[in-house]
């Protein structure tokens, strides 16, 4: 569905700071200061990723680059160059500045070519997103939203004097460069967090984390080692036959699959099975506190370990590790040791197309065995360090959100006319508006292809 309301009235009624304009600027319809070029319907049968000329599709507007090539006949007049302002006319109405080199413009994407005697391209690139978002929010559709060239041409853009546009662009770009630099640094934090966590785990299980604790408490060193099967019961579940309704219908026993271990604690299951499934198949219910390790799974799932937070059965893709409360090992010590060996365990997987772990590999896993007191101390120090690291990660996430808010605040301040000082020597916006009128009055009509007809009355009324 396309937007059909009055853009003028929508902007006038909006409280969005991104569509405001300093009262001394006035406004101008986009179609009066820019040419709108709609893309061409190139035949998709000629699209490929091997040879031909680049073609810009709607999905490429945000990224500014394309990996689609076109090897059919090329019609003139639809070439895009670096720096052109593009708008996607379906979906979310995104805009962006093209940076992918000379390319063809596909249908449902348009280029906005401002007349820079009156309106700077870079200023327009900063202005447009707020108006597009406003129109997008008011375009109701049960399928895909559509944006028309007519609506674009009617957008009432703020019209500062040309020198003020230059000052605003320079200030926004300067502040944006700083925020981009800060954002890039913050984007490295998640990777650093994982690296720091691995450093903590390595130090913990090499004995470095509690070295001074052992000195004070006469702890033994080196630690003895044992296999996981010596300190824990290790089993697995199964998948009840799907064709038997009595195994699933009105089931009340949570049944967990390998994807659940992507959360640190498993608190729920996507499916439940019945008592009959437990009695007649190899399924069994494992108690709360059981450690679950994914033996199968693509991506990063295989080898991950989670704690079962409910009584639940599992499928055969999970190893269930039950560490006795009175045995020589502390459950959380075993949990952290298995997590520290996650990458190593993944490499132990065997098989063809999709390598898998098996119970034999897991049972043979070697684990150090300090005293229970030192195990508790190691767990305490790991959890303390991880809490501190996670707090830093959370603060970095908050900082990234704050930078986004600051960027929006800078734009809002710019459009209120508060970001840069006024210069009395600037040509008044009213004079600029008169020059635009004169320019348009002197421009011959383009007849049927004149896409600015809807906005001429708007311009004359200003």
Helices and strands as residue ranges (DSSP letters): H 7-13, G 17-19, E 27-29, H 30-33, E 34-38, G 44-46, E 47-48, E 53-56, G 58-60, E 69-70, E 79-80, E 85-88, E 95-97, E 103-105, E 109-114, H 121-137, H 149-154, E 156-158, H 162-187, H 189-205, H 211-217, E 224-227, H 228-231, E 232-236, G 245-247, E 253-256, G 258-262, E 265-266, E 271-273, H 275-280, E 285-286, E 291-294, E 305-308, E 312-314, E 318-323, H 331-340, H 342-347, H 359-363, E 366-369, H 372-415, H 429-442, G 447-449, H 453-461
